[in-house]
Amino acid sequence: MSLGGRRIVIVGDSIAGCTAARELRARGHNGALTMIGADADGCYARPPLSKHVLKGEGAEAETWDLSDLDVTTVADRAVSVDTDRRTVTTTDGTDVPYDALIVATGASARRIAGPNQLGENVLRTFADVRSLRSKLDSARTAIVVGAGFLGMEVASACVARGIEVTVVDVDPPLQRLLGSFLSDAIAARAQDSSIQFVRADGPVALTGDPVAGIELHDRTRTADLVVTCAGDVPETDWLDGTGIADSHGVGIDELCTTTVPDVYAAGDVTYSRGTSARAPFWSNAVAQGKVAAASALGLEPTCPPTDDYFWTEILGLSIKVVGPLPLRGEPTILEGSMDEGSALLQWNHDDGRTTIVAFGIKKPVGLLRRLARDSSVSTKQGI
C-alpha cells in the first residue's frame, strides 16, 4: 500500500500525537489522517502549565495549530479498539477505521482520594490549572503531596503568591531522580523560601469531604488547599482486552511498535519493553512521536525513541538536565559554584554515559548535549 493509501488514526491530542501527525505529513503521507482527542482545550503544551501558566493569572496554555496538516479531528474519547476489524470506537458509538494506529493517549494524574471522596486537586490539564489558579487566589496555606518535579513546581507557585506551603513525601525533594547532591541543594533553597518539608513513613491519606487535609503520622494536618502531585497513570482503559497494553502501560520497542501488528505508541502512555521503565518526559514524547510516525509508514526513523533531556524551574531556579537518570554520588563541577547557586555539573555513569546539569546557570541545550556526547565518547575510548 502506498504512503497515500493508508488510513492512519492517532488517538490522543498530546504532544506525542501532535508530533506524530506533523511527522507523518513531513515524511510524505498524503492520505487520510484522523486524530481522536477529548481535551476540550484541544492541543497544547503541558510542561509550561506548572512552570509558568499556574503562576500567572492571565497566562494561557501554548496551543498547537494543526490546521495546515489536513487532519480530520474527532473531539471525543476513544473507548475501545477492535484490532481484528481495525476500528476505534468513540464515546458516541462512532467507529473510526484504520490501517495503522498510533496510541498517544498519555497519562492521567494519579489520585489518592478515597472512593467517592470529593475535592481532590491535581494538575495535569489546562482545566486543572484554571481551577487551581482560582483556589490559589484565596488560599493562605497549602499542602502539596509529592516532592517530585510537579510537586516542587506547584510549591513554587504557592510561594510566589505568599502562600505558606508544606510539601509531603517519603523521600527528600527530587532525590529519587536527581540524587542526594542536588536534592540537598534544592531543599536548602526551598527552606530559605519558607517551604516546610515533612517526611511520610508510608502512603498519605486525604482527609475531609471535600478534601481539607492529610492524615500523617497518626495526626491530621489541614490547609486551605491540598494538591496531589503523586505521579501519573497511563491512559489505557480503552485498550482493555486487546493485548496492546498491560499494567505498566503500552510496551514499545526501538521502533515504537507494540505487540499488535500495525499498532504503534508514543509518549507518556508507553514503557520500554526492554526495561519495563517509563520515562514520561516531553522530550521523549516528541522523539517517540517522530519514530512512531516513521514506523507507521514503513520508513526508517530519523531519531532514536528516547531523548534524555528535561528541565524544571523551582523558585526561580532553572535546572536543565541532559543525560540518563538517576544521578548517584557527587558530580564534577565544570563551571560556577553551588554555593552561589549557579553551576555546570557532570556525572559519569558506570556504563560510560554522561549526564550534564545546568543548575541555575544559563547554558543553551545544544551545548549541554554536546558536552554529554563528547564526554561519553571520551569515557568509552578511555581518554
C-alpha positions in Angstrom: 0.0 0.0 0.0 1.4 3.4 -0.9 2.0 6.1 1.7 -1.0 8.0 0.4 -3.3 5.0 0.7 -3.0 4.2 4.4 -5.7 5.4 6.8 -3.8 6.4 9.9 -5.5 7.2 13.1 -3.9 8.9 16.1 -5.6 8.5 19.4 -4.6 11.3 21.8 -4.1 15.1 21.1 -1.0 15.0 23.2 2.5 16.3 22.3 3.3 12.8 21.1 0.1 12.7 19.0 0.6 16.1 17.5 4.3 15.4 16.8 3.3 12.2 15.1 0.7 14.0 12.9 3.2 16.6 11.8 5.9 14.0 11.1 3.5 11.8 9.1 2.9 14.7 6.7 6.6 15.7 6.7 7.6 12.1 5.7 5.2 12.1 2.7 1.9 10.7 4.0 -0.8 12.4 1.9 -3.6 10.1 2.7 -6.4 10.0 5.4 -5.2 11.2 8.8 -7.5 11.3 11.8 -6.8 12.5 15.3 -9.2 11.5 18.2 -8.8 13.7 21.3 -11.1 14.5 24.2 -9.5 17.5 25.8 -11.9 20.5 25.4 -8.9 22.8 25.2 -7.5 21.0 22.2 -3.8 20.5 21.6 -1.4 22.4 23.9 1.9 22.1 25.6 1.7 20.6 29.1 5.2 21.4 30.6 4.6 25.1 30.9 1.4 24.6 32.8 3.0 24.1 36.2 6.1 26.1 35.4 4.6 29.3 34.1 0.8 29.2 33.5 -0.1 28.3 37.1 1.8 31.4 38.3 0.2 33.9 36.0 -3.4 34.8 36.3 -3.6 35.9 32.6 -1.2 33.3 31.2 -2.7 30.9 28.7 -1.6 27.5 27.6 0.6 27.3 24.4 -1.7 25.8 21.8 -0.7 24.0 18.7 -2.3 24.7 15.3 -2.6 21.6 13.1 -4.8 23.3 10.5 -2.1 23.1 7.9 -1.9 19.3 8.1 -5.4 18.4 6.7 -6.2 16.3 9.8 -9.7 15.1 10.5 -10.3 15.8 14.2 -12.8 13.8 16.3 -13.5 15.7 19.5 -14.4 12.7 21.6 -12.8 10.0 23.8 -11.8 6.6 22.4 -13.5 3.8 24.5 -12.4 0.7 22.7 -10.5 -0.7 19.7 -11.1 -3.8 17.6 -7.8 -5.0 16.3 -9.4 -7.6 14.0 -11.8 -5.1 12.3 -9.2 -2.3 12.8 -11.6 0.2 14.1 -11.5 2.6 17.1 -14.9 3.3 18.8 -15.6 6.6 20.5 -18.0 7.5 23.3 -20.9 8.3 21.0 -20.5 5.0 19.2 -18.7 6.2 16.1 -16.3 3.6 14.5 -13.2 5.1 13.0 -11.4 2.7 10.7 -7.6 2.5 10.5 -4.8 0.7 8.6 -2.2 2.0 11.1 -3.0 3.1 14.7 -0.8 5.4 16.8 -1.6 5.3 20.6 -0.8 8.6 22.2 -3.3 9.0 25.0 -0.7 10.0 27.5 -1.4 9.6 31.2 -3.8 11.0 33.8 -2.9 12.3 37.3 -2.6 9.6 39.9 -5.2 10.2 42.6 -5.1 9.2 46.2 -8.5 10.2 47.4 -10.8 7.5 48.8 -13.9 6.2 47.0 -16.4 9.0 46.5 -14.2 11.4 48.4 -14.7 14.8 46.7 -12.4 17.8 46.3 -9.0 16.3 45.4 -6.9 18.8 43.4 -4.5 17.6 40.8 -2.6 19.2 37.9 -2.5 17.6 34.5 -4.6 19.6 32.2 -5.2 23.3 31.4 -8.6 22.9 33.1 -6.8 21.7 36.2 -4.6 24.8 36.1 -7.6 27.2 35.8 -9.2 25.5 38.8 -6.1 25.7 40.9 -5.3 29.3 40.0 -8.7 30.4 41.3 -8.1 28.5 44.6 -4.7 30.0 45.0 -6.2 33.4 44.9 -7.9 32.8 48.3 -5.6 30.3 49.9 -3.3 31.2 52.8 -1.9 27.7 53.5 -1.3 24.8 51.2 -0.2 21.2 51.4 1.4 19.5 48.4 1.6 15.7 48.4 4.7 14.7 46.4 8.1 16.3 46.2 8.8 15.4 42.6 9.2 17.9 39.7 5.5 18.7 39.6 5.1 19.0 43.4 8.1 21.4 43.7 6.7 23.5 40.8 3.3 23.7 42.4 5.0 24.6 45.7 7.0 27.3 43.9 3.7 28.8 42.6 2.4 28.9 46.1 5.5 30.7 47.4 5.2 33.2 44.5 1.7 34.1 45.9 2.8 34.3 49.5 1.1 31.1 50.5 2.5 29.1 53.4 3.2 25.7 51.9 4.1 22.2 53.2 5.5 19.5 50.9 5.0 15.9 52.0 6.8 12.9 50.6 8.5 9.7 51.8 11.8 11.0 50.3 13.6 14.4 50.2 12.7 16.6 47.2 13.6 15.0 43.8 16.0 12.6 45.4 14.8 9.6 43.5 15.9 11.0 40.2 18.4 13.7 40.9 20.2 12.1 43.8 21.2 13.5 47.2 23.6 16.1 45.9 21.0 18.1 44.0 18.2 17.2 46.4 20.1 18.8 49.3 20.7 21.9 47.3 17.0 22.2 46.2 15.8 21.5 49.8 18.1 24.3 51.2 16.8 26.8 48.6 13.2 25.8 49.4 13.7 26.1 53.1 15.1 29.6 52.6 11.8 30.4 50.9 9.9 29.0 54.0 8.7 25.8 52.3 8.3 23.2 55.1 9.2 19.6 54.2 7.5 16.7 56.1 8.7 13.1 55.6 6.0 10.5 55.5 6.6 6.9 56.6 4.1 5.5 54.2 1.2 6.3 51.9 -0.6 9.6 52.7 -4.4 9.7 53.1 -6.5 12.7 52.3 -9.0 13.8 55.0 -12.3 15.6 54.8 -15.0 15.5 52.2 -14.4 17.7 50.4 -10.6 17.3 51.0 -9.3 19.6 53.6 -6.1 18.0 54.9 -4.0 14.8 55.2 -3.5 12.1 57.7 0.1 11.7 58.6 1.9 10.0 61.5 -1.4 9.5 63.3 -2.1 13.2 63.2 -4.1 15.3 60.8 -2.7 18.4 59.0 -5.1 20.8 57.4 -4.7 23.6 54.9 -6.8 25.9 52.7 -5.6 24.0 49.7 -4.3 20.4 49.2 -2.8 19.4 45.9 -1.9 15.8 45.0 1.3 15.5 42.9 1.8 11.8 43.2 2.8 10.8 39.7 0.6 9.7 36.8 -1.2 6.6 35.4 -1.0 5.6 31.7 -4.4 6.1 29.9 -5.0 2.5 28.7 -8.5 1.6 29.9 -9.8 1.9 26.3 -7.3 -0.8 25.3 -8.6 -3.4 27.7 -8.7 -6.9 26.1 -6.7 -6.0 23.1 -3.2 -7.1 24.3 -1.8 -3.7 23.4 -1.4 -2.6 27.0 -0.7 -4.2 30.3 -0.3 -3.0 33.9 2.8 -0.9 33.0 1.2 0.9 30.0 1.8 0.2 26.4 5.1 -1.6 25.8 7.2 -0.4 22.8 10.5 -1.3 21.1 13.0 0.9 19.4 10.6 1.4 16.5 7.7 2.3 18.8 5.9 -0.8 17.7 3.6 -2.6 20.1 2.9 -6.4 20.3 -0.1 -6.0 17.9 0.5 -5.6 14.2 0.1 -2.1 12.8 -0.3 -0.5 16.2 2.3 1.9 17.4 2.6 4.1 20.5 4.3 7.2 21.8 4.5 9.4 24.8 3.6 9.1 28.4 1.3 6.0 27.8 4.4 3.9 26.9 7.2 2.0 28.6 10.2 0.3 27.1 9.7 -3.5 26.7 13.4 -4.0 27.2 13.5 -2.4 30.7 9.8 -2.1 31.7 10.7 1.5 32.6 8.6 4.6 31.9 10.2 7.9 31.1 7.3 10.4 30.9 9.2 13.5 29.8 8.1 15.7 27.0 11.4 15.2 25.1 10.8 11.5 24.9 7.2 12.1 23.8 8.5 14.2 20.9 11.1 11.7 19.9 8.6 8.8 20.1 6.0 10.7 18.1 8.5 11.0 15.3 9.6 7.4 15.4 6.0 6.0 15.6 5.1 8.1 12.6 8.0 6.8 10.5 7.3 3.2 11.6 3.6 3.5 10.7 4.8 4.5 7.1 7.4 1.7 7.0 10.2 4.2 6.9 13.4 4.5 8.8 13.2 6.8 11.8 15.3 10.0 11.8 16.0 9.8 15.5 16.0 7.3 18.4 12.8 6.9 20.5 14.5 8.4 23.6 15.8 11.9 24.3 17.4 12.3 27.7 16.6 16.0 28.2 14.3 17.7 30.6 14.1 21.0 32.5 12.3 22.3 35.5 12.1 25.6 37.3 11.9 25.7 41.1 11.6 29.0 43.0 13.1 30.9 40.0 16.0 28.4 39.7 16.2 26.8 36.3 17.6 23.2 36.2 18.3 21.6 32.8 19.4 18.0 32.5 20.9 16.2 29.5 21.7 12.5 30.0 20.4 9.5 31.9 18.9 9.4 35.3 19.0 8.7 38.2 22.1 10.5 39.4 24.3 9.0 42.1 27.2 10.4 44.1 28.8 13.8 43.7 29.5 15.5 40.3 32.4 17.2 38.8 31.8 20.9 38.8 32.8 22.2 35.4 31.9 25.8 35.9 30.5 28.1 38.6 29.7 27.3 42.3 26.9 25.5 44.1 27.3 28.0 47.0 26.4 30.7 44.6 23.5 28.7 43.1 24.9 28.7 39.6 26.9 25.7 38.4 27.6 23.4 35.4 27.8 19.8 36.7 28.8 16.5 35.2 28.0 12.9 36.3 29.8 9.9 34.8 27.8 6.7 34.9 29.2 3.2 35.1 28.0 2.3 31.6 30.2 5.1 30.1 27.3 7.6 29.6 27.4 11.1 31.0 24.8 13.5 32.4 25.3 17.2 32.3 23.2 19.5 34.6 22.9 23.3 34.3 21.9 24.2 37.8 20.9 27.9 37.9 23.3 28.7 35.1 22.3 29.9 31.6 23.5 27.4 29.0 21.9 26.5 25.7 20.6 23.0 25.4 22.8 22.4 22.3 25.9 23.0 24.4 24.7 20.6 27.2 24.0 17.9 24.6 27.5 18.4 23.0 29.2 18.2 26.4 27.3 15.0 27.3 28.0 13.4 24.0 31.7 14.3 23.9 32.3 13.2 27.5 30.6 9.9 26.8 32.8 9.2 23.8 35.9 10.1 25.7 35.0 7.8 28.5 34.3 4.9 26.2 37.6 5.4 24.5 39.4 5.6 27.8 40.6 9.1 27.3 
